[in-house]
Amino acid sequence: MSAWTEISLQISGSEGISFAVEKIAPIGGGCINRAYRVEGSGRRFFVKLNNASAAAMFEAEAAGLREILATRTLSAPAPLCWGKNSDEAWLVLEYLEMNHTGRSDAAAFGRGLAAMHRFSSHEFGWVRDNTIGSTPQINKFTSNWVRFWRECRLHYQLQLAKANGYAGRLHNQGEQLMEQLDLFFPGSQPVPSLLHGDLWAGNYSFDSSAQPVVFDPAVYYGDRETDIAMTELFGGFPGAFYAAYHEAYPLAPEYETRKTLYNLYHILNHLNLFGGAYLRQAEQMMGRLLAEVG
């Protein structure tokens, strides 16, 4: 049985309709999965496909979307069903018509994210591991934020970089930095906030009513500054977004230093995913951080 036949049967079961694929249109923009708009029986769905080994990744993504939607703060495509056969894995999502004409409410996005960040947990981490891009992301529940960031974020990426052949200066700097992480948190530790986890410009848009929509999350509970830091990593979000967020949930002054620490995780991940073009940037970021506490 083909993947599309199985997907049609799953949609029929999950939606309580008789669905058959009539039209499949590829959608560009992603570099990890193949994405499609699927039409049939008067309905549209968004479908992601990958190798069968990606089934756990899709299941975790569906759980993350549900976690975000449960807060009723930001819109996201609802996961409908997912599965795999011997060759392929898939995730079927609600199809949302995105606005590509420039109409948007960036202030609503800032307020919505601030509201989502007020949803908390008893510890840092999440109920399951997921992925950041296609890299495993470890979310073991931990009571101490510095320990979580050291062990589940920086140490994991640095060990992966070492296995990928990036040892030497990068590894030495990383070891020094991990020993001094406490110095970046002079006050009490942050509240465990619900995070999108991969909040860059490619993972949000606006719907036909100009309201914000987030997708492709890497959900966990952690310092909300990590989400805001990533919004600044690749060019930044609209000014109205930051103004509304800061009005609703102001950041501590130390954020300006810690955002480099938090974005280091993503640059290390890019190094591990895409290669040596990110090595110098990672080394420079660690050099700046070590200078801050040296």
C-alpha angles and dihedrals in degrees: 000000000000122000091246092054091051091046090052091052092048092050090049091052098043095044098037092236137110102253129180126173111249102162133022120192121183116231119206131210105080127096100191107043136031110243131201142177106226122198133189143126089024093300136106129211137178113233130191120198131191140146117305089257089069093068094102090048091055092046090053091047090053090050090050093051090050091050090054094044091050089065092060089216106107131023119244134165109274114237111237106179143333138190147136145231129200093289111025143031124207144189122201117204137180109272111238120189106232125212112238098169097087099260108133143142104223091170090059088052092054093048092045093051091048089052091048091050090059090067105096144184136211092252143011116272132039142264091266143015119257137170138274102210099323094323117107112253116207114218103176108162109255129177095212120064097204091052091048093050092045098047106028099035119021100026093048093051093044092051090049090049090051090052088050091056100264102122125123116066095005093055094044092050090047093053091050092048095050090052091057102040093114090066091068090062107055094162134042119319118266126264114261101251127187105257133197085215100202102048107162129133093271093060102060138051140156129261128229089278090056091249121139122261125189127198144161093050129183093201127198139131114263146114108330089218088076092066093047092046092055092051086064097046100084106031103309136255127273116296092241089061093058094042092053093044094050091047091052098039115006120211126231118256090245089068090086089066098035094053089073089052091051096045090050087073091059094045090051088050090051089050090054094044103039107021144240098339086088097047097090092046091052092049092048092050092051090047091055092047093049090049089055092060100028 
